[in-house]
């Protein structure tokens, strides 16, 4: 907020941020996440078939941690992509709201102008009727209006 009464955003900065972040997600984060996932899950599990229960337990803990790391990477990739799209949506929505506000303002101004014109016309007509009535009253007072034939 710039002055406590309105929200201001740097639309160009948000568009730039969104585009750069989306490029980063598409070019680096998503492919790297998939590569790491394949590297960690493709190779056989070590120690699972060991005769030693201690080695088997260590291997299970290791694979549990790897699974959590892969889940984290997927969530990071998804959330970063969502952030980039949300930033773009914010700018688009902000722009659309500005356009709608301007259109609404023009419609209101046009309506006010039309109403003002109608009001002005009605006032002018009332003034003209009053002026005509004043003339008629004045003529009547002076005896300029006579009933019947002249």
N, C-alpha and C positions, 0 to 999 in steps of 0.2 A: 504494500500500500504506500502510495506516494505521500498522501496527505491525510490519511485516515478516512477519507470519504469515497475513495474509488480504488479499484484494483487495476494496476497497469502491468502489462507484460511486454516483453520485447519479442514480438511475433517473429521477426527475422531470426533472432537469436534462438528461439525455440525451434523454428523450422530447421535451422542449421544443426542444433544439438540433436534433434530427432533423426535427421538424415545421417549424421555421422555415427550416432549410436546404432542405427539400423544397419549401416554398412559394416560396422564393427561386429555386430551380432552375426550377420550373414556371412561375412568373410572369415572371421576368426573364432568367435565363441562357439557357435553351433557346430562347425566342422571339427574344431578341436575337442569339444565335448564328445562327439561321436567317435573320434579317433581314440581318445583316452578310454572310453567305454569298451571299444573293441579290443584294445590292447590289454585291458585288465580282465576281460571276461573270456577272451578267445582261448587263451592258453589254459592247459589243464591245471586243476587245483593240486597244489603240492601238499603233501602231508596228510591228506584225507585218508589215504589207503595205508598209512603207516601202521606198523604193529604197535607203536607206542601211543598210549592214550594221551599223554602230555602233548605230543606232536599233533595228534588229531585235534585236540582242544585248541591249540594255538592256531592251527590252520582254519578252524571254524571261526575263531575270533577275527582272524585276518580277513576271511571272505565276508564276514559281517561288516567289518569296517570298510572294505572295498565297495560293498553294496551301498553303504551309507554315503560314501564319497561319490559314487556314480549318481545316486539319487540327488545329492547336493548339486552336482554339476548340471544335471538335467534341469533342476529347479532354477539354478542360476541362469542358464541359457534361456529358459522359458520366461523368467521374470525380467531379464534384460530386454528381451524381445517385446514383452508387454509394455515395459517402460518407454521404449522407443515409439511404439504405436500410440501409447497414451499421450505422449508429448505432442505427437502429430495431431491427434484428435483434439487436444486442448486448443491448439492454435487454430484448427479448422472451426471448432465450435465458437471460439472467441471471435474469429473473423465473421462467421455467419451471424452471431449475435449483434455485432457492430452493424452489419448490413441491414439486419432486420430492424434494429433500433433507428437507423437513419430513415428507412422506408416508413416506419411507424411515425416518426417525427414529421416527415413530409406529409403524410396522410392527415395527421392532426393539424398541422399548420394549414393545409389545404382546406380542411373542414372549418377551422376557425375563420379563415379568410372568407370562405363561402358564407358562413353564418354572419360574419361582420358585414359583408356586403348586403345580405338580406336584411339585417338589422338597420343598416344605413338607409336602405331603400324604404323600409317601413317607416323609419323616422322621417325621412324626406317627404313621404306621402302624407304622413300625419301632419307635418308642418304645413304642407300645401293645403290640406283640408282645413286646418285651423286658420290659415291666412285667408282662404276663400270665405270661410265662415265669418271671420273678422270684417272683411269687406262687405259681406251681405248685411252684417249687423250694423255697420257704419252707414251704409246706404239706407237701411231701414230707419235708423235714427234720424237721418237728415231728410227723410221723407222722399227719397229718391225712388223708393219702390212703392208703387201704388197697386192696390188690388184692382182687378177688373180691367176694363178697356182704357186705353190711354187717350 
